[in-house]
Amino acid sequence: MKKAVILYWSSTGNTEKVARSIGEGLREAGVDVSLMTIDEAEGIDYFDYDLVCIGFPSYYWHTPKPVSDYLKKHFNDHRRQGKVKLGSPNVPGKNVLIFCTYSGPHTGIDEATPAGDYVGQFFGHIGFNVLDKWYVLSEFIGNEAASTKGRMGDIRGMPTEDELIGIKAKAVLLAEKL
Ligand SMILES: Cc1cc2nc3c(=O)[nH]c(=O)nc-3n(C[C@H](O)[C@H](O)[C@H](O)COP(=O)(O)O)c2cc1C
């Protein structure tokens, strides 16, 4: 049985909803899934899993500080273990899915892709294969103007139940790539 861990950080719940939907899809596909916040994931070793899923919101088109701190700490641990090699050779069977929720009030998805690319580098450096990056448009909870008058229009209630079902379905398909 393939093993996956879903790590996430979520302040207003959007990223958590996406994380849970991914978990449902992977489980449906027969994957052994552990779901945890990054605060609960202090001691985990990415290399114990066939798939690491990591999710976070875009904050100022970057990762929130607790997420970047977490990634840097794990990166330095891997470096000490000799797992950061020049040339970053691919480690067979080690995959990562990156997912980022964002509201895009100013420049749309361009406010999220830099954060996804940044996180991808932490995994690419240790030889993981970046399977995909999913950017999920989400309500800016607590900021009505940004949720109604921004570039993406009225995004209240997003991700919707239907969108979450779609994410679950994508996760089922993703499991086939493991
Ligand atoms: C402090 C802060 C900064 C944010 N900055 C951005 C941003 O630069 N671009 C963007 O698209 N969304 C931004 N957002 C919106 C969040 O990325 C979005 O609402 C996300 O879905 C929140 O995820 P969460 O509910 O899991 O915490 C920001 C939200 C907060 C609270």
The ligand as a Gaussian input file, in Angstrom:
#p B3LYP/6-31G(d) Opt

LIG

0 1
 C       -2.238000      38.172000       6.101000
 C       -2.845000      37.670000       4.812000
 C       -2.224000      37.936000       3.620000
 C       -2.766000      37.486000       2.422000
 N       -2.124000      37.764000       1.252000
 C       -2.622000      37.316000       0.090000
 C       -1.951000      37.585000      -1.140000
 O       -0.932000      38.265000      -1.192000
 N       -2.500000      37.109000      -2.289000
 C       -3.617000      36.346000      -2.279000
 O       -4.027000      35.909000      -3.349000
 N       -4.291000      36.076000      -1.132000
 C       -3.807000      36.542000       0.043000
 N       -4.454000      36.263000       1.217000
 C       -5.689000      35.441000       1.176000
 C       -5.406000      34.000000       1.514000
 O       -4.326000      33.478000       0.763000
 C       -6.635000      33.129000       1.198000
 O       -7.805000      33.657000       1.735000
 C       -6.408000      31.712000       1.696000
 O       -7.353000      30.855000       1.133000
 C       -6.477000      31.600000       3.209000
 O       -6.216000      30.265000       3.546000
 P       -6.641000      29.649000       4.959000
 O       -8.139000      29.839000       5.087000
 O       -6.274000      28.220000       4.864000
 O       -5.898000      30.375000       6.027000
 C       -3.960000      36.728000       2.427000
 C       -4.586000      36.462000       3.643000
 C       -4.058000      36.945000       4.814000
 C       -4.779000      36.659000       6.106000

